Amino acid sequence: MSADQLQFIFSLFSFVGVIGILFYIILTKAKQEEQVERVEILKEKLLRLQEYIIEVESQVEVQKEPEEETLKEKIVNLYDEGKNLSNIEEILSVPRAKIEMVLKFHNLKKSDNWRDSVDKLL
């Protein structure tokens, strides 16, 4: 092979190498842009999911509060009527621990109200 032929072959390999490097750079750039788009889409989905969760939690809280309040009132009323804890547990199908907790808080509220009324008289 002559020097001109070798130079042509080396130039051809260099050209192919440069084209390959440019192609690689373009592909990597496209992948990065695609990943950025995917991240943005995922962030939007995450925000929508968070909003949905907040919305569902608020609906659940709104639905639970009246049920919980009526359940508490029923427990207190039954207890005031003289029913014992096991009877209340059977009637309302509520765990004993929950009944005890409701009654303790009810008694605390009653005692706090009593203190407030005494403080007002003084």
C-alpha positions as CSV (number, residue, x, y, z in Angstrom):
1,M,0.0,0.0,0.0
2,S,1.1,3.4,-0.8
3,A,1.2,6.3,1.5
4,D,-1.8,7.9,-0.2
5,Q,-3.9,4.8,0.2
6,L,-2.9,4.6,3.9
7,Q,-3.7,8.2,4.4
8,F,-7.1,7.7,2.7
9,I,-7.9,4.7,4.9
10,F,-6.9,6.6,8.1
11,S,-9.0,9.6,6.9
12,L,-11.9,7.4,6.3
13,F,-11.6,5.8,9.7
14,S,-11.3,9.2,11.3
15,F,-14.4,10.4,9.4
16,V,-16.4,7.4,10.5
17,G,-15.2,7.9,14.1
18,V,-16.3,11.5,14.1
19,I,-19.6,10.6,12.6
20,G,-20.0,7.9,15.3
21,I,-19.1,10.3,18.1
22,L,-21.6,12.9,16.7
23,F,-24.3,10.2,16.4
24,Y,-23.6,9.0,20.0
25,I,-23.8,12.6,21.3
26,I,-27.1,13.2,19.5
27,L,-28.5,9.9,20.9
28,T,-27.4,10.7,24.4
29,K,-28.9,14.2,24.2
30,A,-32.2,12.7,22.9
31,K,-32.2,10.2,25.8
32,Q,-31.6,13.0,28.3
33,E,-34.4,15.1,26.9
34,E,-36.7,12.1,27.0
35,Q,-35.8,11.5,30.6
36,V,-36.4,15.1,31.5
37,E,-39.8,14.8,29.8
38,R,-40.6,11.6,31.7
39,V,-39.5,13.3,35.0
40,E,-41.9,16.2,34.3
41,I,-44.7,13.8,33.5
42,L,-44.1,11.9,36.7
43,K,-44.0,15.1,38.7
44,E,-47.3,16.1,37.2
45,K,-48.8,12.7,38.0
46,L,-47.4,12.9,41.6
47,L,-49.0,16.3,42.1
48,R,-52.3,15.0,40.8
49,L,-52.1,11.9,43.1
50,Q,-51.3,14.1,46.1
51,E,-54.3,16.4,45.3
52,Y,-56.4,13.3,44.9
53,I,-55.2,11.9,48.2
54,I,-55.9,15.2,50.0
55,E,-59.4,15.2,48.4
56,V,-60.2,11.7,49.4
57,E,-58.8,12.2,53.0
58,S,-61.0,15.3,53.4
59,Q,-64.1,13.3,52.2
60,V,-63.2,10.5,54.6
61,E,-62.8,12.9,57.5
62,V,-66.1,14.6,56.7
63,Q,-67.8,11.2,56.5
64,K,-66.1,9.8,59.7
65,E,-66.7,12.8,61.9
66,P,-70.5,12.6,62.1
67,E,-70.3,8.8,62.5
68,E,-67.7,9.1,65.2
69,E,-69.6,11.8,67.0
70,T,-72.9,9.9,67.0
71,L,-71.0,6.8,68.2
72,K,-69.5,8.8,71.0
73,E,-72.9,10.2,72.0
74,K,-74.4,6.7,71.9
75,I,-71.6,5.3,74.2
76,V,-72.0,8.2,76.7
77,N,-75.8,7.9,76.7
78,L,-75.7,4.2,77.3
79,Y,-73.1,4.6,80.0
80,D,-75.3,7.3,81.6
81,E,-78.3,5.0,81.5
82,G,-76.3,2.6,83.7
83,K,-75.1,0.0,81.1
84,N,-71.8,-1.5,81.9
85,L,-68.9,-1.7,79.4
86,S,-69.5,-5.2,78.3
87,N,-73.2,-4.4,77.5
88,I,-72.2,-1.3,75.5
89,E,-69.6,-3.4,73.7
90,E,-72.3,-6.0,72.7
91,I,-74.9,-3.4,71.7
92,L,-72.7,-1.2,69.6
93,S,-70.1,-3.7,68.4
94,V,-67.3,-1.4,69.4
95,P,-64.0,-2.6,71.0
96,R,-63.8,-2.2,74.8
97,A,-60.7,-0.1,74.6
98,K,-62.5,2.5,72.4
99,I,-65.4,2.6,74.8
100,E,-63.0,3.2,77.7
101,M,-61.2,5.9,75.8
102,V,-64.4,7.7,74.9
103,L,-65.6,7.6,78.5
104,K,-62.3,8.8,79.9
105,F,-62.4,11.8,77.5
106,H,-66.0,12.4,78.4
107,N,-65.2,12.4,82.1
108,L,-62.2,14.8,81.5
109,K,-64.5,17.1,79.6
110,K,-67.0,17.0,82.4
111,S,-64.4,17.8,84.9
112,D,-63.0,20.6,82.8
113,N,-66.5,22.1,82.5
114,W,-66.9,21.8,86.2
115,R,-63.7,23.7,86.8
116,D,-64.7,26.4,84.4
117,S,-68.1,26.8,86.1
118,V,-66.4,27.0,89.5
119,D,-63.9,29.6,88.2
120,K,-66.7,31.7,86.8
121,L,-68.4,31.7,90.2
122,L,-65.3,32.9,91.9
